[in-house]
Amino acid sequence: MHVSELTGYPGIGEKIAAKLVEHFGSEEQALEILNRRDVASLAEVPGISEKYAVSIIHQIIAHQDGVSIDDFLQTPEAMNVYERVIGLIRSYSHTQYSRSRISTYIPFPSAKADKIKATQALLKDYVALAGKLSREAALDSSLKKIRYLKRPANVQKSRDRAVFVDNKKDYEKILSLQIDRYMEVNMVSSPGELVDLARGYAQVLVVGSKLTGADYPEDLSLEFADNPGDLWWLVPEITISYFAVNKEPIEAAIESIRLIRSKSDFPICQYADDAKLSELSTELANISPDGELALGVDQELDRLKDILKRFNEVLQATLKKANADLSERMEKNTVTLKGSQLLNMFGSNTESLKSMLEKEVAKNYAEVVAEAKESMKNELQLKPFEMQHVDLIFKDEIVYPIEINYRGTESFRNAINRQLIKRSLDMKRASAKRLAKYESVCKDMIRDVLEFDTYYAIGLFSADYALRMPKMTKKAGVTITGGRNIFIGAQKAEPVSYAVGTKTPETKGERIVLLSGVNSGGKTTMLDMLAQIIVLSHMGFPVPADSAEIGLTDQLLTSANPKEP
């Protein structure tokens, strides 16, 4: 039955509906979660526990299929058997999604035989696959890392870049994209206002065409765009940070898919072939978990980062060496004074003497400073055009100890930082453009691998307990060969063959059977086994028996008190 609004489902009132809309962003998204029977996502809503989420999904199943879990499991004991079976299967899950999803499977009555058969058909390949991969530790490890993709909760706002907009329409659009979380967004109305505001940033993107014709100072780094354009171009950090925060689950999904493909011909995520997975892996390797480009992606980017990181250290070491060199040179130097020059020291003409001494020192000073600049060039791997800023660091005036022009150091840092931001932006745009085309693929891939884990867990459970898919028939009765009680452990259980309501060499088709025997003779254990087989078979799952033919039934009533494992 189609439902177009949340309150159309039983168990969801106005308050719960409002919570779902607030959490998932829209009523459509919330409905999708419910229709997908996604208990894990539902349980993340504040105020909704996993148990309550399972209850909601069970009510939705009853609404959609016309059958509730209570219709089949008529007694508390029958419900207890079901819950313990589900608990066992859940223990094989690798993800919270799978654990929660398994709880949505319920036994169906005979009127829903088509659903039972559909589940049997779905699980057939997974049971076979689990038999091949049940001891694949690498796959288990990868699956445990998979979760739904999420948007970054905390982002670092840039202080070096800003977006200026010259019209209200684009300004409101940019704000709707939440770009102001990543950098300042301002409205500007004139070239003068743009220049004044842009002074505070190393890189400014101007959106709109009203201010493009003006002349702007050369020391401003302005980039003009007619419209906001693609998000990856405007603010590539949004795309990159999304993939950075989801790097581990995406890489785990890729690894899981590769392992499954390498060990079997199981068709998984066929929309993402090996070439796409390889390209996506390469792009993910280029970004760090903090949303930056990884070291080694671009040599020029690494060079600029290294300059800013080591600049103070290199400058201080260079200055120390330069002063030591100048002192050593001057200690080896001698100055000869004529008698008249010596007498001038006691007269008023001391400036001429100072001038003469400066000439004596100037050569040594110039050579030492030149060597210091060359040393910085080599140590920081500076390019020729960057040396003009190094020239400003050392003062032309001869002083000892040699002094630094701190305006020059600031100019140098700003020049390198502008290069770094521009280079980083170009590289991030290229990376974001390539990653953006994989966003929907990654969402589908994660969803499908999570779904895979659900059925794979059932397959692993089946492999561990040597379960077999039963034959479901419209004929009344049950025939079991080599049945086992899974509650007492696969190793301890002794196989039992049993038939009720069907003719076998040992039975006449009796539909009512009286069990008798001494205490601890196995009566309750066998009844548990029958209940387990009835529950599992009517869920469409394999059962603990070498073979089983199960007549479809509408209810399970049991008053036996199942033993604890």
C-alpha positions, 0 to 999 in steps of 0.5 A: 500500500503506497503511503505519501506522507509519514503519518500515513504509517501506523506508529508514526504520529505528528511528533515522530514525523517532525523528528524524522523530517528534521533529522533526514532533511525532508519528508521524502528522505524520511519516507525513503528510509522507512520504505527501505526498512533501514532500522540503523538510520532510523535508530540514529534519530534522537529519541528513537532506540533501535528496539523502537526503530525495529518496532516501527519497521515491523508496523510498516511491514504489517501495513504494506504486506497485510501481515504482522509478526504477531500473526505468525508467532502466536505465543510468547514462547514462539516469539522467544524462539524467533528473537533468539534465532535473529540474535544468532544471525545478527552476531555474524553481521559486520555492520550496524546496518546489517544487524538492524536490517536482519531484525526486519525479517519476519516469518510469513504465513502460507498466504505470503508464500511468494515472499518466502520463495523470493527470499529463498531465491535471493539468499541462494547465491549468498549462502553459496558465496559464504561457503567460499569466503567464510574464512576470508579475514581481509573481507571481514576487516573491510566490511567492519569499516563500512558505514553510511556516508556523511557530511563533515560536521566541523569544517575549518573556515579559511582566513586567506580566501573569500567570495565577494558577490555583486548581486543579491541573487547569486549571493543568496544562492551561494549562502544556500550552498552553505559556502559561508561555512568554508570562507567569508561571503560578502556583497560588494557594490563598487570597485573601491569597496572590493579593493578595501575588503580584498586587502585582507585576503590572499585570494578573492573570488568575485562572482558577477560581471558588474565589477570586471571592467575596473583597474585593480592593484597588481598586489591583489589576487582577484579571480572573476566569475560570471556566476557561481558555477559548479560547486567543485570549482567555486569551493573545492573544499566542500567536495574534498572534505566530503570525501576526506571524512568518508575516506575510510568507508569508501576505501573499505567498500572498494577493498570489499568489492575487489576481494569478492570479485577476486574470490568469486564471480558474484555480481556486486556493484557492476556499475563500478568496474575495476577501472573506475575503482582504480581511478577512485582509489587513486583520487582518494589517495591524493587527499588526507583525512583532514581534507587537504591534498596529501604530501607527494601529490604535487612537488611544487605544492610541497615546496611552497609548504616547506618554505613557509614551514622552515622559513624562520628556522632557516632565516635564523640559522643563516643570520647566525652564520652571516654574523659569525662570518662577518666577525671572522673576516673583520678579525683577519682584516687590518686598517692602516691610518695616516697620521693626519687621519689619526689626528682627525679622530680627536678633532671635529672631522670624525665623519670622514674617518667613519666613511673611510672605515665603512668603505673598508667594511663594505666589501666584506659585508656585501660578500657575507650578505650575498652568501647568506642570500644564496644559502637561503636560496639553496636551503629553501629551493627558492626560484629566481623571481622569489629572490627579489623578496629575499633581497628586501630581508637584509638591510643595505645599511651596514650594521653589526650584528647584521639586522633583519628587515622584518617588513621584508620577511613579511613581504616574503611570507605573503608572496609565498603564501599567495603562490601556495593558495593559488597552487593549492586552489588549482590542484584542489579544483582538479581533484574535486572535479574528478571526485565529484563525478564519483559522489553518486557512485560512492553512495550506491556502492556503500548502500549495496555493500551494506546490503551485501553484508546483510545477506552475507551474514545470513550466509555465514550463519548458514555455513557455520551451522551447515544449514540447507534450504528447505523445500516449501510445499502446500501439503500439510506436514513436516519431514526433517532429515538430520535436523539439529537444534542450533541453540545448543551449538553446532558441535553438540547437537545430535542430528534428528530425523523426524516427520509429522503429518507426512508418510515416511517408512517410519510414520503413517502421516499422523498429524498429532503426535504425543511425545513421551520419555524420561526427563532430559530425554531430549523432548524439549530440545527436539521441540526447539529444533522444530520451532527453529526450522518452522520459523526459519523456513517461513522467513525464507531462510535455510534451516538446520537440517540435512534436508527438510520438506516443510508444509506452509502454515499460518501460525506457530504455537508453542508452549515449550520453554526453550532452553538457554544456550 
